[in-house]
Amino acid sequence: MITHLKKTDPNVYNFIKGEEKRQKNGMELIASENYVSPSVLEALGTVFTNKYSEGYPGKRYYGGQEFTDKLESLAIERAKKLFRSDHANVQPLSGAPANVAVYFAWLNPGDTVLGMDLTHGGHLTHGSPVTYMAKLYNFVRYKMKDVETGEIDYDELRRVAKKEKPKIILAGFSAYPREYDYAKMKAIADEVGAVAMADMAHIAGLIAAGLLKNPFDYGFHIITTTTHKTLRGPRGALILSKGTVGNPLKQVEKTIENLPTLIDRSVFPGFQGGPHMNTIAAITVALGEAAKPAFKTYAKQILKNAKAMAEELMDLGCKLVTNGTDNHLMVMDCVTSFGSNGKEIEVALDKAGITASKSTIPDDPLPPYSPSGLRLGTPAMTTRGMKEKQMKQIARWIVEISQNRNDEKKINKIKKDVQDLCLKYPVPGIK
Ligand SMILES: Cc1ncc(COP(=O)(O)O)c(C=O)c1O
């Protein structure tokens, strides 16, 4: 409940109310978004935001840490247990800083990282030429062998690894609808002496629920993740690692065994200042929720919903990258499906209150700002309680809008139907 802002700052109050309405009335299909629980929201808006806590529990630079130490220790314990990790750093301010902190912990300028090709699903922080990381480090690529099945080309991955001698082999993606063979990747990493890192930002909730494979079970050394996607927490990140946890205020040798300490030292004092303790409070709550049986039920429904939406889209003649999905997301080829592009379809859907994000398709001939694909995901609408039946209806609307993208009248009619359906499934924390 917002009680003060209305009087003290009506502008900001009105923006918040407007956003509440937009979220309530609209259909959220952006694969990286979700709705947090009222408890997560409550923890986020607390007095922990007032506190400076540079350092780590028991080793801070400022006084007054009685409750921040307890809080951060609980967050660390919950994260370790949920993901079967030896160590957890809960301080990264978001997913991109978490990945940068790992690079700073392990790499020297000029070192090589082998990551997923960006048009095949890799994320900007895996070495897009527009990032500073790409100026500092040498990023080389692996791809899918077969874009019809989504299988990664592990032979080529091994060939590139042996040639380029990467210091990190990185599994992870923002737009890949299938699962990795982590054992194969780890074997290649071992062969060339690389650290095996997984950026599971998109699928952390599905791994926490035990529905997708946990890279640690295949010997991976590091996992990074955002906390705000399928994990359904506030905007933040975790760096999980295997190895010996030492004193983060003391320098240690650069060995794989010391990765937890190297990572702690990299996050602070290497890269960041004070952690955002209110965010850590909300992350702690989200990790507690993710350990409960109800979360597993939720995660199972995300997968069922994604399969239902993908099948309906394909039945209606849409082309999906890899012809389906094993996780929460799918990428629709808008050129093949509608003779259009991802940007145009994104704009048309937005007019009907359906929010999705344009995306590249493998080896996309179109530019990233106006790519061939559209990425769709089910985590958010599953949180609102929608099931397979609604997913199929949404798929039909997506196709109808895409085929009639210049027909304002038709789009306005669907907008009304979209809104009616959304209002039956409330957003947690919004009245
Ligand atoms: C795989 C992956 N890693 C990292 C990030 C970056 O996270 P953030 O936007 O919180 O910096 C994202 C965000 O979409 C992502 O998908």
The ligand as an ORCA input file, in Angstrom:
! r2SCAN-3c Opt
* xyz 0 1
  C      21.718    -14.953    -19.766
  C      21.729    -13.566    -19.206
  N      22.789    -13.129    -18.521
  C      22.848    -11.884    -18.011
  C      21.818    -11.016    -18.153
  C      21.967     -9.611    -17.653
  O      21.190     -9.351    -16.553
  P      20.833     -7.834    -16.110
  O      19.953     -7.293    -17.156
  O      20.193     -8.040    -14.780
  O      22.139     -7.108    -16.008
  C      20.664    -11.414    -18.839
  C      19.539    -10.469    -19.001
  O      18.660    -10.581    -19.749
  C      20.624    -12.721    -19.387
  O      19.578    -13.149    -20.093
*
